[in-house]
Amino acid sequence: MPMPLIDRIALTQFAKQILTRAGMEADKAETTAAVLVEGDMIGHETHGVSLLNWYVEALEDGSLAKSGSYEVVNDRGAAFVWDGKSLPGAWLLTKAIEQACERVGDHGVVTAAIRNCHHTCALSAFMRQVTERGLIVQLSVSHPAASRVAPYGGTKPLLTPNPMAAGFPTSADPILIDVSASITTTTMTQNLAKAGKKFPEAWAFTAAGEPTDDPRAVTERGGTMMPLGGQLKGHKGFGLGLIVELLGQGLSGKGRANAPSGIFSQSAFLQIIDPAFFAGLDAFTTQSDFLASACRSNPPAPWNNGPVRMPGDSAARRRRSALEEGVPVGDVAWAKLCKHAEIAGLPVPDVAA
C-alpha cells in the first residue's frame, strides 16, 4: 500500500500546531516543522515528521527547551560560537545558516560552532537554502553525551555515527552529500531491533568485537556499530568520526571531556563558503556541472540497475514529486500524528492518497 500523501503546506502547518500545543514558541515551531517536512520530502523519513512524537515528549519532560534564545559565546564576524541552551536544533542551525549567509559576502568564508543543541534533524534538509544562493555549505554534528561506535580496533562504544553533509551549487540540481562516519545509523539500528529484523550485512560488532548482523547486539547487549569501512577498512570511518567530533565539540567548547551523561545535547560545526571570493560562481559551476555530467554519463557497472547518480539526485526527484503530489508519511508515523491531533483537538490534514 502506498504511504499517505499530505500537501506540504498543510503538513507543515499541522506539525507546527502540534509543537506549539506542546509549548514550543511559535517561531521555533514553524522552523522545526519546515525542516522536518523537508526531511520527508527528500526521503529522510526517519528524520521527518515521525520525530514529532519524540519532540513532544522532550518538550513535556523539559529536555527540549520551549522558548528563549541562544547565548553568544564568541563572535569575530567571520567566526562565531553559540550555546544552544537545549533549544530545537532545526531552529538553531537555521538561524546560524542565515547569519553565516548574511556575513559571507563580507568575509568569503564564515564558520560557526554550536554547543548544547537539541536534535538537529536531517542535515541534508538544510542544504538547499544555501546552494540556491550560489553558496557552498558544510555541516556536521555529534552527540558527546552518547556512545554508539567504538574506535577502530576497540570494543567499547565511544563515538556516535557523526553525520556530515555538504551542499554544492550547480546550474541545475545541487550536489548534496549526507553521510555518517558509521555504516548505519542509530535510528535504523533501533528500528530494526524493535522489528526483530537483521542488518543486510554484518554492520555491527558484538561486545566481544565479533562482526554481527544482529542490531540487538548493539541496542541490548553492549555491542557497537561499525565505523564506515567495516572490519577491514574501518580506520577510515574512525578518522572521519574524529574530524566531526573535534570540529563540533572542540571549537564549541563542549564535548566528551565535559559533557554530562544522559542528556541529549549535540555539538555542531557549520561553514559557508562564497565561490565569488575565489575564482567566481561561474567558474565553480563550470566545474561542478562538468563533474556531475561526467559522473552521470559514466558507464554503469553490471550490478547497477540504472545510470550513475550524483548525491542529491534522488533527493531532488523525491522533492519534486512531493511538491506536486504531496509529502509521503509512513503509516505508523501518520497514526501517531493523528492521535496527537485528537488529544490536542487539532484538525487533521486531508490525505491525497
N, C-alpha and C positions, 0 to 999 in steps of 0.2 A: 504494500500500500504506500502511495506517495505521502510525504510529510505534509502537514498543514502549511499553506502559503498565506502569509499575512502582509498586507500593504505596509511598506517601510515606514511611512509617516505615522500610520495608526499604531504599529507595533512599538515605535519609539515613544509615542505619547503614552501608550499603555505601560511600558516599562518605567517611564518617568513617574507616572501616577503611583505605581507600586512602591517605588523608592521614596517618594515624598510622603505617602501614607505611613511608611515605616519610620519617618522622621528626618530623612535626608533633606538638606537645604535644596531649594528649587534649582539653582544654577548648577550645583553638583549632580543632582539627579538628572538634569537634562543632558549634561555632557556624558555622564556614565551610561545612560540609556543609549545615546547615539553611538558610543564606542562599542557597546555590547551588540547592538543591531548590526553595525558594520562588520563585526566578527562573524556573525551568522551569514551575512551577505557574501563574504569571501570564502566561506567554507570552514571556518573555525568554530564548529558548533559546540565544542567543549568549552569554548571561551566566549560564548554568546549569551543570549538571554537565559540559558539554562543556569547561569550563575546567580540569577536573581534570588533564588531560594536561599542560597548561602549568604548573599549580601543582606537580605532581610534579617536573617538570624544574627549576623555580625552587628547590624545596627541595633538589634534588641539587646545583645549582651555587651555592647559597648566597645567591642574590639575594632569596629569601623566607626570613625568619628562622623557625626551627623552634620556638623557645622564648623565654622571657623575658617582660618586661613593658615598657610604655611609660614614658617619662620625663615627669614633670610639669614643664613649663617655667614655668607660671604658673597660679595658681588664686585667684580672688577670689570664689568662691561662685557668683555669677550668670554668671561667665565663666571659662573655663579653656582652657589650651593644652597639648597633649601633643606629644611627639616619638614617633612610632610605631615607630622603630627597625627599619623594614622588616618588621614583623610583619603577619600577614594583615589586609587591610583590612576584611573582614567582621567579624572579632573586634574590631578597634579601634572601628569605627563602632557595633557593638552595645554595647560597654562604655560608649562615650561617650553613646549614647542612653539607656542605663539610668541613668547618673549624672545626666544632664540631667533625665530624667523624675522622679527621686527629689528633685531640688532645686527643680523648677519650682513646686511648691506653696508654697515659701517666697518665691520671687522673681518669679513671674509669667512671666518670660522668662529662659531660660538659653541662653547662646551659647557655642559651642566652636569651636576651630580645631585641626586635627591636621596635622602635617607628617610626611614620611617614612613614609607608608602604602604597603604593597603594594596590589595590585589590590583595589578596593572593591566589585566585583560590580555587580548591577543596583540602582540607587538606590531604585527603587520597591519592591524586596523588603524594605526596612527600614520602610516607611511604616505598614503595618497595625498593627504592635506599638505604635505611638504613637497612632494615631487611635482604636484600640479603648479607649484610656484617656480618650477625650474631649479629647485634646490635638492641637495643630497642630504639624507638623514641616516644616522647610525644610532641604534638604541639597544641597550642590553639591561637585563635585570637579574638579580639573585636574591636569595632569601636566607640571610645569615643565621636566623634562628632555627632553621630546618636542616636536616641531613638526609640525603637520599642516595648519593653516589660516592663510592669510595675513591680515594686517589688511586691512580693506575698502579696495580700490583698490591694494593691493600685489600682489606676485608671489612673495615668498619665504615659505615656511612659517614660522610663528612660534608660534601658539597651538595648543591641542588642542580637540577637539569640546566639552569642558567641559559635561558633563551637569549638569542642575539638576532637582531634584524637590521636590514639596511634597505633603503629605497633610492633608486637612481632614475632620473628622468630620461625619457626618450621622446621622439616626436610622436609616438603613439602610446601604448600602454606602458606604464613604468615597470622596471625590473624590481621586484620585491622579493627579498631573501629573508626567510624567517626560519631559523633552525635552533636546535638545542645542542648543548655540549654532551648530552647523553643520547643513547639510541632512541629511547622512548621518553614519554613524559609522565609526570606524577599522576595526572588525571586519567590518562589511558591505563596506567598500571592499576589504579584504584577501580576504574570501571570494569576492567577485565576480571579483576579479583572478585568483585561483587557478583559478576555474572557467572563465575565459575569457569571462565574460559582461559585459554593459554595464549602466550605470545606467539606470533607466527614463527619465530625462531628463538634461540637462546639469547634473550635480551637482558638477562639479569644474572646475578651471582647469588648463590646461597650464602648463608652466614659463614660457611667454611671456605668460600671462594670458588665454588664449583659452578660452571655455567648451568643455567636452567631456563626453561620456557614457562615456568610457573610464577605468575605475578604475586601469588600469595607468599612466596618465599621472601618477597620484599615487604608486603603490607602486614604480614603476620609473624614472620619467623626471622627477622633480623637480617635479611639479605640486602643486596644493593642493586641499583640499576646500573647497567653497563655504560661506561663512557662511550661517546661516539668513536667508532673504530673497533669496538668489541674487544674480545680477549686478546687478539693478536696485535691490533693497532690502536688500542685504547689510549696510548700515551698522547695521541693527537687530540682526542676529545678532552682528556685531562688538562692539556695545555690550554685549550680554548676556554674551558671552565675556569681556570685560574685567571685568565685575562678578564673575563666578565666579573669575577669576584673582586679583583684588585682595582679595576676601574670604578665600579659602582660603590664598593664598600670602602676602599682605601681613599678615594677622592672625596667621598661624602663624610668620612669620619665615623661611620657606623658599620661594623662588620662582625666577624666571628670573635674578634678579640674582646668586644664589649657589648654584644647583642644579648639581651635577656632571653632565656629559653622559654618556649611555649607561647610566644607572642608572634602573631603574623605581622611581619614588618619587612618589606622589601627595600632593597637599595638599587637605584637606577643610575645609568650613565647615558647621556644624550649628547649628540654632536650634530650640528647643522653646518653644512658647507655650501658656499655660494660659488658655483663654477665661474661666475663673472669676475671673481678675483684672481682667477688662474688664467687659462687660455681662452675663457669665454664659454657661455652656454652653448652657442652654435658649435664650437669646437668639441665640446663634451658630447652633445647629442649626435654629432657625426660619428664619434667613436662608439657610443652606446647603441646607436641604430645599426651600425655595421656589425658589431659583435652579436647583437640579438638576431639579426638576419642570418649571419654565418652559422650560429648555433642551430637555429630552427631548420636550416637547409642541409644540415649535416646528415649524411646517410644513416638511417635508423638501424640499430642492432637487431638481430633476429628475435631477441626476446622482447623488444619494444613494440607494443601494439599500436603504433602510430608515429607521427613525426616527433622530433626532439622538441621539448617545450622549454621555454625560459621560465625561471622562477617568477611567479606573478601572473603567468598566462591563465592558469586555472582560476585564480582569484578574480581576474578581470572578467573572464567568461561568466563565472558564477554571479558576480556583482551585476553585470548587465542583465542577466536573467532575473535576478531578484528585483531589480528596478522595474522591469517590465511585467513580471508575473506575480511577484510577492516574495517575501523572505521565508525560506523554509525553516520550520521549527520542529524539532523532534516531538513525537507523540508524548513521551514521558514528561519532557520539559513543559510542553503546552498544557498538559493536565495539571501540573503543579502551579503554573501561572494562573490558570482558570480558578483553581482553588483559592489562591491568594486574592483574586478579584472577588470571589464570592464572599470571603471573610471581610474584605475591606469595602464591599458594596460598590465595586467598580464595574462599569460596563466592559464586556469582552469584545475585542475587535472581530469583525467578520472574517471567516476563513474562506479563502478563494478556492482552495481545493483540498 
